[in-house]
Amino acid sequence: MKIKNGHVIDPANGIDEIRDICIAAGKIAAASDDNEVIDATGKLVVPGLIDMHVHLREPGRSDKETVETGTLCAARGGFTSVVCMPNTSPVADNTGTIAFIKQRTAHVNVFPTGAITKELKGEELAPIGSLKKAGIVAITDDGHCVQNNDLMRRAVEYAKMFDLPVLDHCQDYNLVADGVVHEGYWSNALGLRGWPATGEDVIVARNILLAELTDWCIHCQHITSARSVQLIREAKQRDVKISAEACPHHFTLTDECVKTYDTNFKMNPPLRTERDRQALLEGLADGTIEIIGSDHAPHCNYEKEVEFDVAPFGITGLETELALSLELVRKKLLTMPALIEKFTTKPATLLRLKKGTLSVGADADVTIIDPDFEWTYDVTQSASKSRNSPFHGWPLRGKALRTIIGGVTKFQ
């Protein structure tokens, strides 16, 4: 296969130019004997995109999503690799569950994470060494947060022994309590229980201190607070091994969106203020926030079609993530190579994945993008089993036209 005349952006190799890409035997090659030619004139050709924050719901909740349907969503969104979270049923705190996930039918590369603690209860460490042997790429209690600081310290120390990054959902339960939306004007106006940003900031600060103490990498998932961005920025200036990600819904929407009580705007952490959103954009622009992830969290319709207070947190995101993120380039907050880096080189480096590059000899995972393709997102046409997206009916610009994995087209 040869991809001709595309605008190739490969941040790992500093490439940003019109050139051809050859694929042979599932790898990026210097030449190709294959007669298949793809004309990518006017399109971007980039390393296969990576989403390191996805909930595939299997095992346990295949009514919401399966590995097969979730990875089809990923392929349609331009993603060739996803990292799935361990809050399944049973929890991915044992080698059997990891083996089950790895054996499921998938349209893209699936890299599982393992739980930090058994059953995500925050009380006893999961068998981290065994999980590493089973094939996990990181540990996290995503959806939960270890509240015991000493236990978290030990988890980070064990993770360091096994060369595993630690991913943390930053939430102080005592401060957040039973909040359902950001604590501020709209929580008061709507009579909904408030969720203060401080509940995130406290754990971000804790993680910075533990990363400094243990000299090991802790990654703060789906950051939303202006104060958290500043804390991470200051820690990075001290060379602390701390990193962060942001989600498109958090840097696109604000807490004002919940004024209609639409549960598709209910997410964890919640949408915050315009000030917080601007801080996220600044953090993305200056590199404080290195990675963009979807936090794809599918739920059944009947679960979301209830009172706001009792609806589950979370939205789908794999199919809209790229288009929403391309707005950062159009608004001149990021260059195109800088944006692609947040979907490729940065997550691959953090997770020690041999992905995210178009180097000769690398796996031929390639995404072809039309950054100017105009379309409207119709959630009823989603590949997901679930429909809980706040972006239904949104006019979007930019789309993956072809997703290639190991030299094989998985979506076109």
WOJOBEL-V369008 format. One record per pair of residues at least 24 apart in sequence whose ideal C-beta (glycine too) atoms are under 10 Angstrom apart, sorted by the first residue. I is the first residue (numbers start at 1). GAP is how many residues later the second one is. Records with the same first field share a line. If there is no record, write none. Layout:
# WOJOBEL-V369008
I = GAP  GAP
This chain:
# WOJOBEL-V369008
1 = 25  28  31  33  34  35  36  37  363  365  403  406  407  408
2 = 27  29  30  31  32  33  34  35  36  37  38
3 = 29  33  34  35  36  37  40  42  355  361  363  365  399  401
4 = 33  34  35  36  37  41
5 = 32  33  34  35  36  37  38  40
6 = 32  33  34  35  36  37  38  39  40  360  362  363
7 = 33  34  35  36  37  38  39  329  362  364
8 = 32  36  37  38  39  350  358
9 = 35  36  37  38  326  327  328  329  330  331  332  335  349  360
10 = 35  36  37  327  330  331  334  335  346  347  348  349  352
11 = 35  36  324  325  326  327  328  329  330  331  332  333  334  335  345  346  347
12 = 35  328  329  332  333  336  337  343  344  345  346  347  350
13 = 34  332  344  345  346  347  349
14 = 323
15 = 30  31  322  342  343  344
16 = 319  320  321  324
18 = 24  27
19 = 26  339
20 = 25
21 = 24  337  339  343  345  347  383
22 = 338  342
23 = 335  340  341  343  381  383  384  385
24 = 340  383
25 = 339  381  382
26 = 337  338  339  379  380  381  382
27 = 332  333  334  335  336  337  379  380
28 = 329  330  331  332  333  334  335  336  337  338  379
29 = 331  332  333  335  378
30 = 330  331
31 = 329
32 = 375
34 = 373
36 = 371  373
38 = 328  330  363  364  366  371  374
40 = 326  328  329  330  361  362
42 = 328  329  330
43 = 325  326  327  328  329  330  357  358  359
44 = 34  282  292  296  323  324  325  326  327  354  356  357
45 = 313  321  322  323  324  357  359
46 = 32  290  291  293  294  295  297  298  310  312  319  320  321  322  323  354
47 = 33  34  293  294  296  297  298  301  308  309  310  311  312  315  316  317  318  319  320
48 = 27  30  31  32  33  60  61  295  296  300  307  308  309  310  314  315  316  317  318  319  355  356  357  358  362
49 = 25  28  29  30  31  32  33  59  243  272  273  276  291  293  294  295  298  306  307  316  317  318  320  351  354
50 = 24  29  30  31  32  33  58  59  61  241  242  243  292  293  294  295  296  297  298  300  301  303  305  306  315
51 = 26  27  28  29  30  31  32  33  57  194  240  241  242  243  244  245  266  267  270  271  292  296
52 = 29  30  31  32  33  59  61  85  86  113  115  167  169  193  239  240  241  242  291  294  295  296  298  299  301
53 = 29  30  31  32  60  87  89  114  116  166  168  169  192  194  238  239  240  241  242  243  244  264  294
54 = 25  27  28  29  30  31  54  56  57  59  239  240  241  242  243  244  263  264
55 = 27  29  30  31  32  33  87  88  239  240  241  242  243  244  259  261  262
56 = 26  27  28  29  32  45  48  50  54  56  240  242
57 = 27  28  30  31  32  239  240  241  242  327  328  329
58 = 26  30  31  39  42  43  46
59 = 29  30  31  32  33  37  38  41  42  45
60 = 27  28  29  30  31  37
61 = 26  27  28  237  238  239  324  325
62 = 42  323
63 = 235  236  237  239  240  322  323
64 = 233  234  235  236  239  248  250  252  320  321  322  324
65 = 231  232  233  234  235  251  318  319  320  321
66 = 38  39  40  232  318  319
67 = 33  34  35  36  37  38  39  40  41  43  45
68 = 36  37  38  39  315  317
69 = 36  38  229  313  314  315  316  317
70 = 34  36  37  38  40  226  228  246  248  313  314  315  316
71 = 33  34  35  36  37  38  39  247  312  334  339
72 = 33  34  35  36  246  247  310  311  312  338  339
73 = 34  35  221  223  225  243  244  245  246  248  309  310  311  312  313  338
74 = 32  33  34  35  36  220  222  244  245  247  309  329  336  337
75 = 31  32  33  243  244  292  308  325  327  328  329  330  334  335  336  337
76 = 31  242  243  305  306  307  308  323  324  327  334  335  336
77 = 31  217  219  240  241  242  243  244  245  246  290  306  322  323  326  334
78 = 240  241  243  244  245  265  289  290  291  320  321  322  323  324  325  333
79 = 28  29  30  215  217  239  240  242  243  264  286  288  321  324  326  332
80 = 27  28  29  264  275  276  283  284  285  286  287  320  323  324  325  326  330  331
81 = 27  28  29  30  56  262  263  266  267  270  272  274  275  282  284  324
82 = 24  25  26  27  28  29  30  211  212  214  236
83 = 26  27  28  29  30  53  54  55  57  84  210  264  267  268  270
84 = 26  27  28  29  53  58  212
85 = 27  28  30  53  55  56  57  58  82  84  136  210  211  212
86 = 26  27  28  29  30  34  40  45  50  52  53  54  55  56  57  58  81
87 = 26  28  33  53  54  55  56  57  82  210
88 = 24  27  32
89 = 30
90 = 29
91 = 24  26  27  28  29  30  35  50  52  53
92 = 28  34  39  42  44  47  48
93 = 24  25  26  27  28  31  32  33  34  35  37  38  46  48
94 = 24  25  32  33  36  37  40
95 = 32  35  36  37  38  39  40  41
96 = 38
97 = 34  37
98 = 32  33  34  35  36  37  38
99 = 35  36
101 = 33  34  35
102 = 32  33  34
106 = 299  304
107 = 276  296  298  303  304
108 = 210  257  295  297  302  303
109 = 244  246  254  256  296  297
110 = 25
111 = 24  25  26  27  236  240  242  244
112 = 24  25  26
113 = 24  25  26  27  28  29  51  52  54  238
114 = 24  25  26  27  45  50
115 = 24  25  26  27  29  40
116 = 24  25  26  28  29  30  35  36  38  39  40  42  43  50  51  52
117 = 24  27  29  31  34  35  38
119 = 25
120 = 24  25  26  49
121 = 25
122 = 24  25  26  29  30  33  51
123 = 24  25  28
124 = 27
125 = 26  27  29  30  33
126 = 29  32
127 = 31
128 = 26  27  30  31  33  34  36  38
129 = 29  32  33  35
130 = 32
131 = 31  33
132 = 26  27  29  30  31  32
133 = 29
136 = 26  28
137 = 27  28  30  210  213  214  215  216
138 = 26  27  28  29  79  81  212  213  214
139 = 25  26  27  28  29
140 = 24  25  26  27  28  29  79  81
141 = 25  26  27  28
142 = 25  26  27  79  80  153  155
143 = 26  28  78  125  152  154  170  171
144 = 24  25  27  29
145 = 24  25  26  27  28  31  54  55  58  61  62  76
146 = 57  60
147 = 24  25  26  27  56  59
149 = 54  57  58  60  61
150 = 60
152 = 51  54  55  58  62  66
153 = 53  56  57  60  61
154 = 60
155 = 55  59  63
156 = 51  54  55  57  58  59  60  61  62  85
157 = 53  56  57  58  59
158 = 58
159 = 55  57  58  59
160 = 54  55  56  57  81
161 = 55
163 = 53  54  189
164 = 52  53  187  188
165 = 51  52  53  54  76  78  184  185  186  187
166 = 41  44  45  48  50  51  52  53  54  75
167 = 50  51  52  53  54  76  78  126  183  184
168 = 35  36  38  39  42  50  51  52  53
169 = 31  34  51  52  53  99  100  126
170 = 29  30  31  32  33  34  35  36  37  48  50  51  52  53  54  55  58  74  99
171 = 24  28  29  31  32  50  97  98
172 = 24  26  27  28  29  30  31  32  33  34
173 = 26  30
174 = 25  28
175 = 24  25  26  27  28
176 = 24  26  27  92  93  94
178 = 131
179 = 89  90  91
180 = 78  83  86  88  90  128  129  130  131  133
181 = 74  76  77  80  84  85  86  89  90  91  127  128
182 = 42  43  72  73  74  76  87  88  89  90  91  94
183 = 72  87  89
184 = 71  72  86  88  89  91  92
185 = 70  71  88
186 = 68  69  70  71  72  73  84  85  87
187 = 68  71  83
189 = 67  69  70
190 = 65  68  69  70  71  118
191 = 117  118
192 = 63  66  69  74  78  116  117
193 = 115  116
194 = 76
195 = 29  60  73  74  75  77
196 = 29
197 = 27  28  29  30  31  72  73  75  76  78  79
198 = 27  29  30
199 = 26  70
200 = 24  25  27  28  31  69  70  72  76
201 = 24  25  26  27  28  29  30
202 = 25  26  29
203 = 25
204 = 24  25  26  27  28  31  38  40
205 = 26  27  30
207 = 24  25  28  33  35  37
208 = 24  26  27  28  30  32  33  34
209 = 26  31  33
210 = 30  32
211 = 24  29  30  31  32
212 = 26  27  28  29  30
213 = 27
214 = 27
215 = 25  26
216 = 25
217 = 24  25  26  133
218 = 24  25  26
219 = 24  25  26  71  72  128  131  132
220 = 24  25  26  69
221 = 24  25  26  48  70  72  74
222 = 24  25  27  28  45  46  47  71  72  73
223 = 24  27  28  46  53  56  57  60  65  66
224 = 25  26  27  43  44  45  46  47  48  49  52  53  55  56
225 = 25  44  47  48  50  51  54  55
226 = 46  47  49  50  51  52  53  54  56  57
227 = 49  52
228 = 41  48  51  52  55  60  61
229 = 47  49  50  51  52  53  54  55  57  59  60
230 = 49  52  53  58
231 = 57
232 = 51  56  57  58
233 = 46  49  50  53  54  55  56
234 = 54
235 = 53
236 = 50  51  52  54
237 = 51
242 = 46
243 = 45  46  47  48  103  104  106  107
244 = 36  39  40  44  45  46  47
245 = 39  44  45  46  47  48  49  50  97  101  102  105
246 = 31  34  35  37  38  42  43  44  45  46  47  49  79  96
247 = 33  45  46  47  48  49  68  70  74  77  78
248 = 44  45  46  47  69  72  73  74  75  76  77  78  79  80  143
249 = 45  46  66  68  71  72  75  140  141  142
250 = 26  27  30  45
251 = 25  26  27  28  29  30  32  33  38  41  73  74  76  77  82
252 = 25  28  29  68  72  73  75  76  138  139  142
253 = 24  62  71  137  138
254 = 24
257 = 133
258 = 50  132
260 = 48
261 = 46  47  48  50
262 = 42  46  49  128
263 = 36  40  41  42  43  44  45  46  47  48  49  50  51  52  125  127
264 = 35  40  47  50  51  52  115  123  124  125  126  127  128
265 = 43  50  125
266 = 33  38  42  43  45  46  47  48  49  122  124
267 = 28  30  45  46  47  48  50  121  123
268 = 27  29  44  45  46
269 = 26  44
270 = 43
271 = 119
281 = 47  50  52  53
282 = 51
284 = 41  44  49  50  54  55  58
285 = 43  46  47  48  49  50  53
286 = 47
287 = 47  51  54  55  59
289 = 53  57
290 = 51  52  55  56  57  59  60
291 = 50  51  52  53  54  55  56  58  59  60
292 = 29  30  32  33  36  42  47  50  51  54  55
293 = 24  28  49  50  54
294 = 24  25  26  27  28  30  31
295 = 26
296 = 24  25  88  90  93
297 = 89  91
298 = 84  86  87  88  89  90  91
299 = 86  87  88  89
300 = 85  86  87  88
301 = 85  86  87
303 = 83  85
304 = 82  83  84
305 = 83
311 = 77
312 = 76
314 = 72  74
315 = 71  73  74  75  76
316 = 63  66  67  68  69  70  71  72  73  74  75
317 = 67  71  72  73  74
318 = 64  65  66
319 = 58  59  60  62  63  64  65  70  72  77  80  81
320 = 57  59  62  69  70  71  72  74  76
321 = 70
322 = 45  47  49  74  76  77  78
323 = 46  48  50  51  52  54  68  71  72  73  74  75  76  77
324 = 53  67  70  72  73  74
325 = 73
326 = 43  45  46  47  70  71  72  73
327 = 69  70  71
329 = 42  69
330 = 41  42  67  68
336 = 33  35
339 = 32
340 = 27  29
343 = 24
363 = 42  43  44
364 = 40  41  42  43  44
365 = 38  39  40  41  42  43  45
366 = 36  37  38  39  40  41  43
367 = 33  34  35  36  37  38  44
368 = 32  33  34  35  36  41  44
369 = 29  30  31  32  33  34
370 = 27  28  29  30  31  32
371 = 26  27  28
372 = 25  26  27
373 = 24  25  26  27  28
374 = 24  25
375 = 24
383 = 28
